Amino acid sequence: MLHGTAGATEFAKKLGLATKNDKIAVDENMKTNIKGIFACGDCTGGLMQISKSVYEGTKAGLSVIEYLRWDKKDCPKKSHNERKMNNGSY
């Protein structure tokens, strides 16, 4: 997740994120054009207000949770033996 900081737009361009008017382009859920990357705050443009950044940060955080939950549904479950072979990681 990217949030508004100096140089965030330049970093976003290096990552290949879409920009509009030198700001990171996001949809209504703060998603960028690259799957799994979200942005919020000053780097997305509009009013530069703390309340806007807090609101967008909350929206982005909820979108990240939804993204992670959805991604887990697509992952096959590993057996106990497979987890042991991968040091217990899921």
C-alpha positions as CSV (number, residue, x, y, z in Angstrom):
1,M,0.0,0.0,0.0
2,L,1.3,3.4,-0.9
3,H,0.4,6.5,1.0
4,G,1.1,10.2,0.3
5,T,4.7,11.0,0.7
6,A,7.3,13.1,-1.1
7,G,8.4,11.2,-4.2
8,A,5.6,8.6,-4.0
9,T,4.5,9.4,-7.6
10,E,8.0,9.0,-9.0
11,F,8.3,5.7,-7.1
12,A,4.9,4.7,-8.5
13,K,6.0,5.4,-12.0
14,K,9.0,3.2,-11.6
15,L,6.7,0.4,-10.5
16,G,4.5,0.9,-13.6
17,L,1.5,2.3,-11.8
18,A,-0.9,4.4,-13.9
19,T,-0.8,8.1,-13.1
20,K,-3.1,11.0,-13.9
21,N,-2.1,14.7,-13.6
22,D,1.1,13.5,-11.8
23,K,-0.9,11.6,-9.2
24,I,-1.4,7.8,-8.7
25,A,-4.6,6.7,-10.4
26,V,-6.9,4.6,-8.2
27,D,-10.5,3.3,-8.4
28,E,-13.2,3.9,-5.7
29,N,-11.6,1.1,-3.6
30,M,-8.1,2.7,-3.8
31,K,-6.9,-0.1,-6.1
32,T,-4.2,0.8,-8.7
33,N,-3.8,-0.7,-12.1
34,I,-1.5,-3.4,-10.6
35,K,-3.1,-6.2,-8.7
36,G,-2.3,-6.1,-5.0
37,I,-1.1,-2.5,-4.9
38,F,-3.3,0.2,-3.3
39,A,-2.7,3.9,-2.8
40,C,-4.3,6.6,-0.7
41,G,-3.7,10.1,0.6
42,D,-1.9,13.0,-1.1
43,C,-0.3,10.8,-3.7
44,T,-3.8,10.2,-5.3
45,G,-4.6,13.9,-5.7
46,G,-7.7,15.9,-4.7
47,L,-7.9,17.8,-1.4
48,M,-4.8,17.6,0.8
49,Q,-6.6,17.2,4.1
50,I,-5.8,14.9,7.0
51,S,-9.5,13.8,7.1
52,K,-9.3,12.7,3.4
53,S,-6.1,10.8,4.0
54,V,-7.6,9.0,7.0
55,Y,-10.8,8.1,5.1
56,E,-8.8,6.9,2.1
57,G,-6.4,5.0,4.3
58,T,-9.3,3.2,5.9
59,K,-10.8,2.4,2.5
60,A,-7.5,1.1,1.3
61,G,-6.9,-1.0,4.4
62,L,-10.4,-2.6,4.0
63,S,-9.7,-3.2,0.4
64,V,-6.4,-4.9,1.3
65,I,-8.2,-7.2,3.8
66,E,-10.7,-8.1,1.1
67,Y,-7.9,-8.7,-1.4
68,L,-6.0,-11.0,1.0
69,R,-9.2,-12.9,1.9
70,W,-10.0,-13.4,-1.7
71,D,-6.5,-14.5,-2.6
72,K,-6.5,-17.1,0.2
73,K,-9.7,-18.6,-1.3
74,D,-7.8,-19.2,-4.5
75,C,-4.8,-20.9,-2.8
76,P,-4.9,-24.7,-2.4
77,K,-4.8,-25.9,1.2
78,K,-1.5,-27.6,2.1
79,S,-1.5,-30.8,4.1
80,H,0.3,-31.0,7.5
81,N,3.2,-32.8,5.9
82,E,3.6,-30.1,3.2
83,R,3.6,-27.4,5.9
84,K,6.3,-29.3,7.8
85,M,8.4,-29.5,4.7
86,N,8.1,-25.7,4.3
87,N,9.0,-24.9,7.9
88,G,5.4,-24.7,9.0
89,S,4.5,-21.9,6.6
90,Y,1.1,-21.9,4.9
